[in-house]
Amino acid sequence: MAHQHAHPHTSPFHQGPRPHRPGRSFALVNGLTFAVHLLLACVAEDLLATRVAGQINLGVVAILAQGSLMLWSAARYDRAAAHEEAAYEPEGEH
């Protein structure tokens, strides 16, 4: 037999459970946030122009919140990717 499997009764076409893919949630959260921000910029200019404090308006607050969300979710994605990579390393390579 040219190719041996780890378990003799496992089909070569059997796939285990799909691993969690943090990149998908990263893209979904940040993409939806960008879409909402863009929609507000197109249809609710007056709302985004509402002053909050001094020269700061809701548009500035929204873009700062979006930037913070992107940084936070990127850090989570990076931690998840590093954790997943470490889980697949052989024991001797840590």
C-alpha positions in Angstrom: 0.0 0.0 0.0 1.6 3.3 -1.1 -0.2 5.6 1.2 -1.1 4.8 4.8 -3.7 6.7 6.9 -3.4 7.5 10.6 -6.5 5.4 11.2 -7.1 2.3 9.0 -10.9 2.7 9.1 -10.9 6.4 8.2 -12.0 7.2 4.6 -9.5 9.3 2.7 -12.4 11.6 1.9 -13.5 12.1 5.5 -12.9 15.6 6.8 -13.0 16.6 10.4 -14.9 19.6 11.7 -14.0 22.8 10.0 -11.7 25.0 12.1 -12.9 28.4 13.2 -11.8 31.0 10.6 -11.2 34.4 12.3 -10.6 36.1 9.0 -14.2 35.6 8.0 -15.6 37.4 11.1 -12.9 40.1 10.8 -14.0 40.8 7.2 -17.7 40.6 8.1 -17.5 43.0 11.1 -15.3 45.6 9.4 -17.1 45.3 6.1 -20.5 45.9 7.7 -19.2 48.8 9.8 -17.7 50.4 6.7 -20.9 49.9 4.7 -23.0 51.5 7.5 -20.6 54.4 7.7 -20.7 54.9 3.9 -24.5 54.7 3.9 -24.7 57.3 6.6 -22.2 59.5 4.8 -24.4 59.3 1.6 -27.9 59.7 3.1 -27.5 61.3 6.5 -25.0 64.1 6.0 -26.9 66.3 8.4 -26.8 63.7 11.1 -23.0 63.2 10.8 -22.5 66.9 10.8 -24.2 67.2 14.2 -21.8 68.9 16.6 -20.8 66.9 19.7 -18.2 69.1 21.4 -16.6 72.2 19.8 -15.5 71.3 16.2 -16.1 67.6 16.8 -19.1 66.2 15.1 -20.7 62.7 14.9 -18.8 62.0 11.7 -15.5 62.4 13.5 -16.8 60.2 16.4 -18.0 57.6 13.9 -14.7 57.4 12.0 -12.7 57.2 15.3 -15.1 54.4 16.5 -14.6 52.6 13.2 -10.8 52.9 13.4 -10.9 51.6 17.0 -13.1 48.7 15.9 -10.7 47.8 13.1 -7.6 47.9 15.4 -9.4 45.8 18.0 -10.6 43.2 15.5 -7.2 43.1 13.8 -5.6 42.4 17.2 -8.1 39.6 17.9 -7.5 38.2 14.4 -3.8 38.2 14.9 -4.0 36.5 18.3 -6.4 33.9 16.9 -4.1 33.2 14.0 -1.0 33.0 16.2 -2.9 30.6 18.6 -4.0 28.5 15.6 -0.5 28.4 14.2 1.0 27.4 17.6 -1.6 24.6 17.9 -0.3 23.0 14.7 3.4 23.2 15.4 5.2 20.0 16.4 6.1 19.8 20.1 9.8 20.3 19.6 9.5 23.6 17.6 8.1 25.9 20.3 
